[in-house]
Amino acid sequence: MSARYLIVGGAGFIGSNMIRHLLTDANPGGLGVGAPERVVNFDKLTYAGNLENLRDIDQDARYKFVLGDVADRALVEEVMRAERITHVINFAAETHVDRAILGAEHFLQTEIMGAHALCEAARAAGAERMLQVSTDEVYGEILEGSWTEDSPVNPRNPYSAAKAGQEMLVRSYFTTYGLPTLLTRACNNFGPFQYPEKIIPLFVTNLLDDKQIPLYGDGLHVRDWIHVLDHCTALLTVLHRGTPGQIYNVAAKNEVTNKELTERMLALLGKDESSIERGHDRPGHDRRYSMDSSKLHALGWKTQYRWPQALEETVEWYRANEAWWRPLKRKMQSFYDEWYGQKKLPGTEKAAANA
């Protein structure tokens, strides 16, 4: 039988790209597993969830959208049983570090209680495999070298702490109950349909509107960047070829400083440094992330998108899809006004003002 997928958080950036990849590629992930029999998008549609991300495929007979909260165990279990789900990928998460610093309650609810409900539902429904998508941020910072999957976690802000807790809970279900869980930790993603609070779409859309772009501190914080479709193929590789109970790092080795990224974005959009508005550094701002993904490569995965060409193509996508992002910018401004209007976090007032 072909796989029947439950994509939790499928209306978000990475989730929607995963769904489109599953439904439009005859050989998803290049794994020879065949096209899916069913893809169910389960999403709460919080501020970053957007069904417009999937408008081009929402008439596919294999696709179904279910509105729901991942923490609603009864609903998740009902959907999994009714749709005979075989494979689960959990993208559902609150993700913006600044908002986690200002208030972590929503993060704990979605990351930890949501993962608990999903694990219980997957166990009850007899899912073949469940993949939890996590982040390199759980490691903390590394000034030299690269983390392996055996490196200790050292989260340094409420967001990464919530993700680390989520990981521990999901892994415990493999050890305690034999639920076939897998875990990935990925570096920074970029590509089409990314919500414009994130650095690359925020910078592109601000610069297209002749607005300034915020840069924290000295801008020398290093991040590794992976194209979202390379991440999707990595996730499918782990889901179908990985060993349950194991962790897999997903890295692309495109490590650049935020300053270098900013300068490249300015050049691509014909702007100069007068477009930069410098702010105070973010509390607990990790200096560098870097992961070794040899374990993933051993499963046969490799990147297809090359930096910086893929960055240029991403900039052009936002330039050509103004009708997609402009309504989100208006929505985002209202959201930022609500979150940051009465709160004090060094640097975020600039991000809010420039949204």
C-alpha positions in Angstrom: 0.0 0.0 0.0 1.2 3.5 -0.8 2.0 5.8 2.2 -0.8 7.8 3.7 0.7 10.9 5.3 -0.5 13.2 8.1 1.3 16.5 7.9 0.8 18.4 11.1 1.3 22.1 10.6 0.9 21.7 6.8 -0.3 25.2 6.2 3.0 26.7 7.3 6.2 27.4 5.3 7.9 24.0 5.4 4.8 21.9 5.8 3.1 23.4 2.7 6.3 22.9 0.7 6.4 19.3 1.9 2.7 18.7 0.8 3.3 20.2 -2.6 6.4 18.1 -3.1 4.5 14.9 -2.1 1.7 15.6 -4.5 3.5 17.0 -7.5 6.7 14.8 -7.6 6.2 11.3 -9.0 9.1 10.1 -6.9 9.0 12.2 -3.7 12.4 12.5 -2.1 14.0 10.4 -4.9 13.4 7.4 -2.7 11.4 5.1 -5.0 8.5 4.9 -2.5 6.0 6.1 -5.0 3.5 8.9 -4.9 1.3 9.0 -1.8 -2.2 7.5 -1.6 -3.3 10.3 0.8 -1.9 13.5 2.2 -3.9 15.0 5.1 -3.0 18.6 6.2 -3.8 19.1 9.9 -3.4 22.7 10.9 -4.7 25.1 13.5 -4.3 28.1 11.1 -2.6 30.4 13.6 -1.1 33.7 12.4 1.5 32.0 10.2 -0.7 29.3 8.8 -1.9 30.1 5.3 -4.0 27.9 3.0 -3.1 30.2 0.1 0.3 28.4 0.2 -1.5 25.3 -1.2 -4.1 26.9 -3.5 -2.5 25.4 -6.6 -3.0 21.8 -5.3 -6.0 21.9 -3.0 -8.2 20.2 -5.6 -6.0 17.1 -5.8 -8.3 14.2 -4.9 -5.5 12.8 -2.6 -5.4 15.9 -0.5 -7.5 16.8 2.5 -7.4 19.7 4.9 -8.5 19.4 8.6 -8.7 22.4 10.8 -7.6 21.5 14.3 -5.2 21.9 17.2 -2.4 19.3 17.5 -3.0 19.3 21.3 -6.6 17.9 20.7 -5.7 14.3 21.1 -9.2 13.0 20.4 -9.5 14.8 17.1 -6.0 13.8 15.9 -6.7 10.2 16.8 -10.0 10.3 15.0 -8.4 11.7 11.8 -5.6 9.2 11.9 -8.0 6.3 12.2 -10.4 7.6 9.6 -7.7 8.3 7.1 -5.7 5.2 7.8 -2.6 7.2 8.3 0.7 5.3 8.0 3.3 8.1 8.3 3.2 11.3 10.4 5.4 14.4 10.1 5.0 17.0 12.9 5.9 20.5 11.8 3.5 22.2 14.2 5.4 24.8 16.3 5.6 28.3 17.4 8.9 29.4 16.0 9.8 33.0 16.4 12.5 33.5 19.1 11.6 37.1 19.8 8.0 36.2 20.7 9.2 33.3 22.8 11.4 35.7 24.9 8.4 37.9 25.4 6.0 35.0 26.4 6.7 31.3 26.2 3.2 29.9 27.2 2.0 29.3 23.6 5.3 27.6 22.8 5.0 25.2 25.6 1.4 24.4 24.7 2.2 23.7 21.0 5.6 22.2 21.3 5.2 19.9 24.3 1.5 19.3 24.9 0.9 19.1 21.1 3.7 16.5 20.7 2.3 14.5 23.7 -1.2 14.4 22.1 0.3 13.4 18.7 2.4 10.6 20.2 -0.6 9.2 22.0 -2.8 9.4 18.9 -0.1 7.8 16.7 0.4 5.0 19.2 -3.4 4.4 19.4 -3.8 4.4 15.6 -0.8 2.2 15.0 1.1 4.6 12.8 4.1 3.0 11.0 6.4 5.9 11.6 6.3 9.4 13.2 8.9 12.1 12.4 9.4 15.1 14.7 10.9 18.1 13.0 13.3 20.1 15.3 16.0 22.7 15.1 19.7 23.1 15.4 19.0 25.8 18.1 18.5 23.1 20.8 22.3 22.6 20.7 22.9 26.2 21.8 26.0 27.9 20.2 29.2 26.5 18.9 32.1 28.8 18.1 34.3 26.1 16.4 33.7 22.8 14.8 30.2 21.3 14.2 27.7 19.4 16.4 27.0 15.7 15.8 23.8 14.0 16.9 25.7 12.8 20.1 26.4 16.4 21.1 24.6 17.5 24.3 21.7 19.9 24.0 22.1 23.3 25.6 19.1 25.5 24.7 19.6 29.2 25.5 16.2 30.8 25.0 12.6 29.7 25.7 11.9 28.7 22.1 14.8 26.3 21.9 14.1 25.1 25.4 10.6 24.2 24.3 11.9 22.4 21.3 14.4 20.4 23.4 11.6 19.4 25.8 9.5 18.3 22.8 12.4 16.2 21.5 12.9 14.4 24.9 9.2 13.6 25.1 9.0 12.2 21.5 12.1 10.1 22.0 10.7 8.8 25.3 7.8 7.3 23.4 10.2 5.2 21.4 11.9 3.9 24.5 8.9 3.4 26.7 6.2 2.4 24.3 8.0 1.3 21.1 6.4 4.0 19.0 8.6 4.2 15.9 9.6 7.9 16.2 12.4 9.6 14.4 13.9 13.1 15.0 15.6 15.7 12.8 17.4 18.9 13.7 17.6 21.3 10.8 19.5 24.5 10.1 17.8 27.8 8.9 15.4 27.3 5.9 14.6 29.6 3.1 12.5 29.5 -0.1 9.0 30.2 -1.4 6.0 30.7 0.9 8.0 31.7 4.0 6.1 33.9 6.4 7.6 37.4 6.1 8.6 37.8 9.8 11.6 35.6 9.0 14.8 37.4 8.0 15.0 36.6 4.2 11.4 37.4 3.3 11.3 40.3 5.7 14.4 41.8 4.1 13.2 41.2 0.6 9.7 42.6 1.1 11.0 45.6 3.2 13.5 46.5 0.5 11.0 46.2 -2.2 8.9 48.7 -0.3 11.9 51.0 0.3 11.8 50.3 4.0 14.8 49.8 6.2 15.9 46.3 7.4 16.8 45.6 11.1 20.2 44.1 11.9 20.9 42.8 15.5 24.2 43.8 17.2 27.3 43.5 15.1 25.7 41.2 12.6 28.5 38.6 13.0 26.2 35.7 14.1 26.6 32.7 11.8 23.8 30.6 10.5 23.7 27.7 8.0 21.0 28.0 5.3 19.2 25.2 3.5 16.6 25.5 0.7 13.2 24.3 2.0 12.9 21.6 -0.7 16.3 20.2 0.2 15.0 20.0 3.8 11.8 18.3 2.6 13.8 15.5 0.7 15.9 15.1 3.8 12.9 14.6 6.0 11.4 12.0 3.6 14.8 10.2 3.5 14.8 10.0 7.3 11.1 9.0 7.5 11.5 6.1 5.1 15.2 5.1 5.5 16.1 6.2 9.0 16.3 4.0 12.0 13.5 4.6 14.6 14.7 6.1 17.8 17.5 7.9 16.1 18.3 11.7 15.5 19.5 13.1 12.2 21.1 16.5 11.6 20.0 18.3 8.5 22.7 20.8 7.3 23.7 22.3 4.0 27.0 23.9 5.0 26.0 27.4 3.7 27.3 29.2 6.7 27.2 33.0 6.5 27.1 35.8 9.0 23.9 37.9 9.2 26.0 40.8 8.1 27.1 38.9 4.9 23.5 37.8 4.3 22.3 41.4 4.7 24.9 42.8 2.3 24.0 40.1 -0.3 20.3 41.0 0.0 21.1 44.7 -0.5 23.1 43.9 -3.6 20.3 41.7 -5.1 17.7 44.5 -4.6 19.9 47.4 -5.6 20.1 49.0 -2.2 23.0 50.3 0.0 23.8 50.3 3.7 21.6 53.3 4.3 18.8 50.7 4.2 20.1 49.1 7.4 18.7 50.1 10.8 21.0 48.7 13.5 19.5 47.6 16.8 20.7 46.2 20.1 21.5 42.5 20.2 18.8 40.1 21.1 19.1 38.6 24.7 20.8 35.1 24.6 21.6 35.5 20.9 23.6 32.4 19.9 26.8 33.3 18.1 27.1 30.4 15.7 25.3 27.2 14.7 27.0 24.4 12.8 26.0 20.7 12.3 27.6 17.6 10.9 25.0 15.8 8.7 27.2 12.8 7.8 24.7 10.4 9.3 22.0 11.7 7.0 24.3 11.6 4.0 24.9 7.9 4.7 21.2 7.3 4.0 21.7 8.6 0.4 20.6 12.2 0.8 22.3 15.2 -0.7 21.4 18.8 -1.4 20.2 19.9 -4.9 19.9 23.7 -4.4 23.1 25.7 -4.5 23.8 28.9 -2.5 23.8 31.7 -3.5 21.9 31.0 -6.7 19.0 29.6 -4.7 18.9 32.8 -2.7 18.7 34.8 -5.9 15.8 32.6 -7.1 14.1 33.0 -3.8 14.4 36.8 -4.0 12.9 36.7 -7.5 10.0 34.5 -6.2 9.0 37.2 -3.7 9.4 39.9 -6.3 7.0 38.0 -8.6 4.5 37.1 -5.9 3.6 40.4 -4.3 -0.1 39.4 -4.2 0.8 36.5 -1.9 3.0 38.4 0.6 1.4 41.9 0.8 -1.7 40.7 2.7 0.5 38.8 5.1 2.6 41.9 5.8 -0.5 43.8 6.8 -1.6 40.9 9.0 1.9 40.7 10.4 2.0 44.4 11.3 -1.2 44.0 13.3 0.3 41.0 15.0 3.5 42.8 15.8 1.6 45.8 17.1 -0.2 43.5 19.5 2.9 41.6 20.7 5.4 44.4 20.9 3.2 47.4 21.6 3.4 47.1 25.3 6.5 45.0 25.6 10.2 45.8 25.8 12.8 43.7 24.1 16.0 45.3 22.8 16.0 45.5 19.0 12.4 44.2 18.4 10.9 47.7 18.3 12.9 48.2 15.1 11.7 44.9 13.6 8.1 45.9 14.5 8.4 49.4 13.1 9.9 48.1 9.9 7.5 45.2 9.3 
